[in-house]
Amino acid sequence: MMTSFFDQFASPSFLGVPLISVAIALPWIMFPTPPARWVNNRVITLQTWFINRFTNQLLLPLNVGGHKWALLLTSLMIFLITINMLGLLPYTFTPTTQLSLNMGFAVPLWLATVIIGMRNQPTVALGHLLPEGTPIPLIPVLIIIETISLFIRPLALGVRLTANLTAGHLLIQLIATAVFVLLPMMPTVAILTATVLFLLTLLEVAVAMIQAYVFVLLLSLYLQENV
């Protein structure tokens, strides 16, 4: 029974070809392309307003050097939100429940921020490994601890996104299974459970958006330390 609960996180395949590539490419097809007109429709206007607001909020603490990342971070945010939201639909697959995909996003972007810091301001970047005013006997220990915490950052990014989405999907499936089991025997309890399922689904919609925002926000904070 428990194996069937985790089957939803297995990458589907058709004729031996993994369909995760289709799930990754689908969000970009769904976004409307702005036409070459002065007046756009409401969907384009809302999409443009959301992107502008998010970009301004994201780049607010960054200096001019970090503004080069605006297109990358905004695109990643929209991509993650769309994938997470599509994964809440029935009979769909959520690629961001795969740790390998999330680590594929987290590790290169984190490494890029570290390389930028070591190239532009190596003294400041290395200074983060040793807080100012540290007693001399604690210097070796603190350097080791700060180095470990630095290399844990991409792992924390990927695991956070994977764990939150996986836990939410498991809870939805468990409660939905309980509704179907209780419906013939205790209809009243089944209705109450279905209400909990509806509220949990709304919560998962919020989690899908918040986790995408947190992923990109933490990347921008890592970038802020190195530009």
C-alpha positions, 0 to 999 in steps of 0.5 A: 500500500505504501509503495503505491503512494510513492508511485506518483513520484516515479518519472513516467515513460512512454515507449521507454522515453521519460516524459519528464522532459515534456513536463519541463517544456510544457510551462513555457508553451502555456505562457502567452507571447506579448503581441506587437500592439499598444494595447494588450489583453488582460492576461498579458497585462496581469502577467507583465504586472506580476513579473515587474513587481516580482523583479523590483522586489527581488532586485531591491537589495542588490547592487547594479552588478546583481541586476544582470541576474534579473532575467535568469531569476525571474524566469526561474521563479515563473518556471518553478511556480508553473511546474508546481501548480501544474503538478497539483492537477489530477493525473499529472507529474511534478518534476520538482518532486525529483531531488535530481532536478532541484539539485540540477537547478541549485548547484550550478546557480549557487556555484555561479554566485560563489565563483562571482564572489571569488573573482570580483572580491576574493577578500570579502568572499573568504572573509565570510568564512571567519567572523570578525573578532573571533578568538584565535583558538576558535579560528580553525574550528569556525573556518571548518564550520563555515566551509561546511555550511557554505557547501550545504547551501545547494543541498538545502535549496534542493531538499527544501523544495523536494521535501515540501512538495513531496510531503504535500502530495503525500498528504493529499493522496492519503486524505483522498484515499481516506475519503473514498474508504470512509464514504460508504461506511461513514458519510458524515466523517467522509464529508468532513474529511473532504472539507479538510482535503479541500483546505489542504489543497488550497494550502498546497497551492500557496506552498507551491508558490511560496516554495518557488519564491523562497528558492529564488529569494535564497539564490538572490541572497547568496548573490547579494553576498558575492556582488 
